Amino acid sequence: MDIKTMAAVGALTLGLTLSSVGIAQAETVVRIAELEIDPAQLDAYKAAVRDEMAESVRVEPGVIAIYAVALKNNPTQLRFFEIYANDAAYRTHIASPHFKKYVEVTQPMIRARTLLETDPVQLSANPRYGAIPTAADVVTQADRATQEGEQ
């Protein structure tokens, strides 16, 4: 699957149309990562990245989606499609304890990494395929996280 196809599939399966829920597409950060994993460590890598991704979407309101796929004919070649509400959400993500742990644990497993910066042209999805967070949901989650941090 090439990057263009993966981006289209990621946007289609996202489960929301960003502009229709009040998230400014101009502020949205979309990143694509291409990784090659050491075959001997592939299972351990997949376990670590699954944990990190699940935690990210669970606790970070600015993480809209993170998708990971492996190339069919080369499962050590992984591609990631990440969508953040804005640059601050991306910065919060890479500063999070779970992301830092992921980096520390997986760094020796990764043979090669290419990070691609993108400019979203259009991010659309069929809302029938998943829960649709609204902008109010994102703000409420962010407020709740801030309040919990103050206690």
N, C-alpha and C positions, 0 to 999 in steps of 0.2 A: 504494500500500500504506500503510495507516494505521499508526500507532505500535503499536497493540495487535496487529495482524496481524504486523508485523515482529518484535515481541518473541516472539510464539509461534513463528514460523518460526525465529528465531535460537536459541531454546531447543531446538526439536526437532532442528535440525541440529547442535547442539553436539557430539553424539557421546558424551555421558556424562551420567549423573545425578549431580549434585554430592554429594548426600547419600550415595549408594551407594559413592562412592570416598573418603569421609572428609573432604571439604571442607565445613566448616560453612556451610550456606546462610545462616545469620543473619549471618555475617561477610562474605559475598560482596558485592562492590560491582558493581552493574549500572548503566551509564550509557548514555543515548541522546543522540545529537547529531544535529541537523538543520542541514545546511549548504546554502547556495546559492552556487554557483561561477560566476565570470565565464565565459560561454560561450566567449570567445576563448582562455581558459586551461584549459579543461576537460581536455584531453589531458595537459597538463603536470601538472595537479593530480592526476589519476588515477595517473600514473607515480610522483609523489612519495608519495602515500598508500599505494600498493602496496608501495613500498620500506620505508616506516616500519612498516606492519603486519607484513610478513614478518619484519623484524628484531625487532620486539617479541615475536612469538610464538616466535621462534627463541632469543632470549637471555634473556628475562625469565620465570622459572618461575612468577611470580604472575599472568601474563597468561593467563587460561584461554581466552579467545576474543575476537576482534574481527571483526565482520562489517560490510561496507559494501555498500549497495545504492543504485541510482539509481531514481527514479520513472520508470515506463515512458513516460509522456507528457511528462515534463519531466526529461531526463537531467542538467540542471544542479542539480537538487534531490537531494542525497545524504542518506542516513540511515545512522547508525552505531549498532551494538549492541555494547557492550563489556562483558566480564565479567572481573572481577579477583578473585583469591582473598580479598582483604581490603583494607582501606584502605591499609595499608602497601605492598601491591603496586601499588595505583593511584598512590600518591605516588612510588614508585620509578619507575614508568612515565613520569610527567610530568616527572621530573627527569633522565631518561635523555638521553644525547647525541643519539640518533637521533630522539627526540621533539622535542627543542629545535630540531634541524635542520629537521624537518618544519614546525614552527611558523614558523620564520624564512623558509623558502622559500615556504610556501603562504599566509602571511598576506595578501599583496596579491591573491591569487587568490580569496579568500573574500569574497563580497558580504554575506552574513548568516550568523549562527551562533546556534543556540539549544541550550543544554545542559540536559538533563533529568535530575535526580536521581531515582532510583527506589528502592523497597523491593521486593526479590524476594518474590513470593508462592509460586511454585513454578518451579523450573528443572529440566526433565526432557528427556531425549532418548533416542532409540533407540540403544543401544550398538553395533548392527550397522553403523552408518554412520561409522566412523572409529576411530582408536586411542583407547583409554581410559586416560588417565594416572591413576595411583593417587595417594593422598596421599603415599605413600612416594616416588613418582617426583618429585613437586613438592618435597619436602624434600631429596631427593638432589640435584636440580638446583640448588636454592638453596644447599646446602652447597658444591657444586662451584664455583658462581659466586663464593661468598665466599672459598673457598680460592684460586681463581685470582687474585682481587683482592689477596690477601695476598702473593703471590709477586713 
